[in-house]
Every structure is written in C-alpha cells, then in structure tokens.
Amino acid sequence: MSFDRPKELLKPVRRRFIYLSFVVAILIDLLPLPVDTALWLPDFIALLILYWVINQPRRVSVGTAFTLGIIADVASTGMFGQHALAYSITSYLALLRQRQLIMFNLGQQTLSVLALMLANQAIMVATRMATGSAFVGWSYFLPPLTGAILWPLLTKLLLLPYRSHKV
Amino acid sequence: MDFANNPSFIRQGLSPGTRLAICVALSVALLIGDSQYGLMEYTRQGMSVLFYPLQRAINFPLVAARRIDDFLTTQSTLQAENEVLRRQQMVLLARVQRLESAEHDFESLRTLNQLKSVRSDSASLAEILYTGRDPFSYKIIIDKGQDTQLHAGQPVVDDRGLIGQITRVQPLTAEVTLITDKTLMVPVMIQRTGLRAILYGYGGGVEARYLPIHADVRPGDLMVTSGIDGLYPEGVPVAFVTRVERNPDSAFIRVTSMPTAGVQKGRYVLVLKEKTSVPARPVDPAAPPPKKGKTPSDDPTE
C-alpha cells in the first residue's frame, strides 16, 4: 500500500457531498451502541472536520467546525460549548499549517492528525475539568489513536467519488 | 493538482484568526451559561426535537432486525417460554395474594398509629433510545418526555432495581442520570440491619460513604432505598455490598458495592411517580438558640 497522495486529476468536490459526509458522522454519533465502544470509537465528526479543513479549506473552516461542535454537544448529552470550543481550536490549528499538511503523504498526515486529535481531546478534558468534572483516566486518549489509524482509509474512501475515470 | 488548495485572489471574509476568536468567545460564553446558570435548556430542547427523527431513523434498522427476529422464533421456543412464564405467574400470583393480605394489615396498622400512607403505584414504561457518548457523565436517553407528563426528579427502575433519576425532560425524550454518575446520590438503608447510609456514584460504580468504622456491614448485604428523601419510594433494591474494608487509618469504612439493576444493560425501563404527600419540613426557628446566661423570660420565642 502506497502512502503517497493520489496525483491524478480529481473532479471538483460538491458541497452536497461535504454535507452528506457530516450527516453520516452525526448519525454514527447517535447510534445506540454499547457503552464500552465509546472507549475506542473515534470521534468521526472531528475526523471529518480535519479532512475537509485540510482538503477544502475554503469551504470548511472554523465557523463550520463550531456549528458542528454545537450539534455534537447536544447529541452527546455533554455540556454546551465543549465540543464547539475543541473543534474550532483544532480546525484553526489545522488551518494554520494547511499548506504543509496538504503536501504530506498519508503517513505523515496520519501522524499530524493524531497530534491534532489528541489536542482535541485535551481541550475537552480541560473544559470539563474547569467546570468541575473529575479526570476520566488516560483511556480517554485512546479514540484519537484509532481515529489516526483510520485516517488513510478515510482519505481513500472520500476520494473515491472524485476520481475522474474518463481522463 | 488541488484546485481548492490554490490561494484565492479575492479576500474571503474574515481571517481565520478573527473567526477563531469569535468562535472561542462564543463557546466559552455557552460553557459558562450552561454550566453556571443553566441558560441553554430551551435551545437544547429545541435541538433535541430536531434530532428525534434522526434518532428514530438510526434506530430503525436495529428495531427492524429485532422485529424480524421476534417474528421468526419457532413454535417450540414460544411454547417453552409460555410454559415458563405460566409457572412464574402462578408463583407470583401466590406471592401477590400473600402480599395483599400483608399490605392490608400494614395499612390498618398505619391508620391505627395515625401514620400517613405514602404509596404511589403508577408507572410508565419507556424504551432506551441511546446512551450518551460523553465519558464524563453516565446518562441514557429514553423515548418518553413532556408528551407523557414526565418531569425531572422522577425515579427510574428496571426489573431488578433502581437505575437512576430523570434529570432533564425534553418534548419527546428524557435524560436519565444513572446512579453510577458522579453527581447522583441515593439515600439507602441496609436491609438486614436498617442502617442508613448515602450511596454515592463515582463514575462507573457506586459506594456508600461516611459509614462509621464500627458499622455492621457485611459483603452480600442488600441496600434498598430508605425513602426518607421524599423522592424515591422506600424498599427499591439499589446495590449489593461486595467488599468491606476497615482501615484503621480512617474514621470511615470503605464499602464497595455493585448495582443490582442492569444499569448499563437492558432495553426497557420503568419511570415511577415521585413520592407524594410528604409533610412540610419543620420551619427553622428564626432566632438563634438562647445563650446560657439569659433568663427564659427575656426570650420572645419561648
């Protein structure tokens, strides 16, 4: 498996496709899964935000991340503003280095995504602890790992509809 | 070639830094508003109504699979189950008859002793929609809400014992905080001895705190709700004592316990009515207690 970015010509990404991917991520968040899966299931909304911020920075930016964060807050029965804060800061960090991240191959990108997702979790832990919750343990930092492992797969999957086969 | 990545020659709205500043300020305002003042309840309710069809839609394949599974059970399993249920019903009926006579005696004793009876039997069945994916809190969402007159504070049980308490009611759904949540405390009584204690959730489990070192607690003891809080009906099983540690260093014993109910399992829960007709609390005397040197005639409260 080559970790190089596809060098082929891609069709322009439709706005509809971006929205659809976010809806799917929210649906995954609402799935009635057993409690234990929350220990390792990655935060798909955050992963997708990172993907679109890196690949389509003009369409998906800090504002979109914030809006999705509010939705995630309600869906996860957490506190208002917790996901919103984490997503906006993380997407801004990704946006700062977007020119660099887009040139990386998939292996390098995976490592950067891991760091960004860890930062995301760290912000959430910090907000919860600031509002009076106890530390939940280091297992809270496991989902970013699985998320980073899934990154190459996610990239290939989201590129599938935009390969122009007729060139 | 990534066209979307090429720099734009036209300035496109605010710079990312400004956007971040606005979003962070908004998030922090929301966080403070929600955690300190509870301002966001109406917004949350509105959004939960929008989410309801989504939740239903995502639940649909699972529900359909269950239905099909129910439909395809063979006759022999049904017959066997029927047999078991019938036998169980016989046993339960016999028990109910005995209970009824005991209850009758109990009621008459209560009236003899001029005690108010506090019983409420009505309950409504609800299905668990999904579990909150927030690892900081232990909550479940059930499919009944304001539409069936639920309100915050009602206890929630399953067939084995207490699960938790409704903490937030939305138009079509309600949020149940489980007894394992850090913010929930249940006044309990050890059934064997009648010793009262308070059961604290600590995130994933429950423990009884502040029991004196000489308290009579043994592993295997059942803790039931004591009913002195005016909220939970008395006698609902809550947890089993699994281990008792007496540490000479501390003034209290350490009681580890396990909930009797399937707090993290199961599909259906029962929402009970709160205890009604709780007498009003005695009013605190407004004046501080008289000092020693004072004569009783000076004091207007006496």
Interface residues (C-beta under 8 A of the other chain):
Chain A: L9 L10 P12 V13 I26 L27 D29 L30 L31 P32 L33 P34 V35 A38 L39 L41 N55 Q56 P57 R58 R59 S61 V62 G63 A65 F66 G69 I70 I71 V74 A75 S76 T77 G78 M79 F80 G81 Q82 A84 L85 S88 I89 Y92 L95 L96 Q98 R99 I102 T127 R128 T131 G132 S133 A134 V136 Y140
Chain B: M1 D2 F3 A4 N5 S8 Q12 P16 G17 R19 L20 C23 V24 L26 S27 V28 A29 L30 L31 G33 D34 S35 M40 T43 R44 M47 S48 F51 L54 Q55 A57 I58 N59 L62 I128 L129 Y130 T131 G132 R133 D134 P135 F136 S137 K139 I141 E175 K182 G203 Q264
